[in-house]
Structure formats: C-alpha cells, structure tokens
Amino acid sequence: GDAIFIRTPTGSQVLIDGGPDASLVLSRLGRRIPFWDRTIDGIVLTHPDLDHLTGLLGVLERYQVQTIIYRHLPSDSSAYAHWQELLQSEGATVHQAEAGQHVVLDRGLELNVLHPGPELPAGEAATTNNASVVMRLTYGSVSILLPGDIEAVVEQQLLREGAPLASTALKVAHHGSCSSTSEEFLRAVDPTLAVISVGENDFGHPCEDVLARLGDIPVYRTDNHGAVELISDGTQVWVDPKR
Ligand SMILES: [Zn+2]
C-alpha cells in the first residue's frame, strides 16, 4: 500500500493515503506528530482500494481532519461505506479532486491535481486504479510526482494532455506493477530518484521490467529501506531511508 506524509516548513500536516493497516499508520504518524496534537490539516484518498483506504479510516477516527480530498467512485466495499460515514461525521471540508485544482500548503509549496479530469476513465480504462487522484507536489524547484496506482493507459492520457510530469522524484505508480511506469512516461517524468511503496505481496510487485526501466535511477523501496523520508529546501532533495 501507500501512505505519504507531508510536513510543510511551517508545520502543516497532510497525509496522502493510509496504507492497508490502521495501527501501522497510526504508530508511524505517532513518531512524527506530537502526542498532544490530534489534528491533521488535510488527507487525500487517491482511490478506495484497501491498501490505500484502510489506514485512513483509523486516521479519521483518531485525528481531527480539516480538509479531505478524494474522488467519489462507485464502490460497494464495506470499508468505502465506512469512509462515507466518517466523512459525514468528521466535519471536514470535503473536495472532489479534479485535474486543474491546486492547493497551496505553504509558501512556495503546492499540491497540483493532474487527474482525473471532469470525467472518470471509461471503457477498458474504467478501473479503480485508473481513477486514482494523480498529484504533483512542488516546492521551489523541487517536485514529486504522485501517480497513485494509475496504469499505462492513464500515463498515455497524461502525456497526450501535456500534463506537467517532469519531476525531481517519482513515487512509482501501483507499487512497481508491470502495467505502469511505461518507458515514454518515465522519460517525461525524468526523475533523479524513485520511491517504490511496496510490502509483501502476491502480485510480484515490484515488477522486474519496471526495475529495468528505472535503470540507473536510484530507487528506494519501502520493503527494503523501511519508510523513505525525502527532505527538501526547495532547491535540493535529501533522502533518509529508515533502514
Ligand atoms: Zn495500491
């Protein structure tokens, strides 16, 4: 799963996805948020698959969240029904994500939504993964592309749309799945480093072909490196893997 925590220079806190395990994400947040602070400024759910959603349910129960960004999808999972209930009771401002939106998190630090557009992907592309909210975080001249779990078909769409993809760092889509991170997309992103958020799984993530396509780009994998922290002053990025 994915869980990406952002702390801005003035201390705003944003969490993108919550991973598959509420107790795990809560304990990791507990190391970064002082125990007396029960507030999170914003959370983003990229898509309602359980390896992104489950942890956020625990986060919504524990923390008071001000702003929630997601894109509603038809889903009949009980976890998604629970999410909808928590949205009602949280009292947060809820935004439906759509390409073109941007959220200013701090001075010079922005989160831009690149996908989905007004219409969700249709036909063969109509999967939960392809409806992922894709975002690009920019801070000064540093940027991080956060493509959720999109597959090659949406990567192609973003290329056709001329979306701003070039980024300093890439969170590799869909845990390094073979069906994502196509060569053309990777060329457009042209990252100086890549992070693969992946745990033990039966899907063969990350895929050997994706690792080969990444070539000599330094790759940090959460299964090998533990949590991967990126620290930036807006001109450079330092990587601090936790193992
Ligand atoms: Zn996933």
Boltz pocket constraint, residues with backbone or C-beta under 6 A from the ligand:
constraints:
  - pocket:
      binder: B
      contacts: [[A, 1], [A, 2], [A, 49], [A, 51], [A, 52], [A, 149], [A, 174], [A, 175]]
      max_distance: 6.0
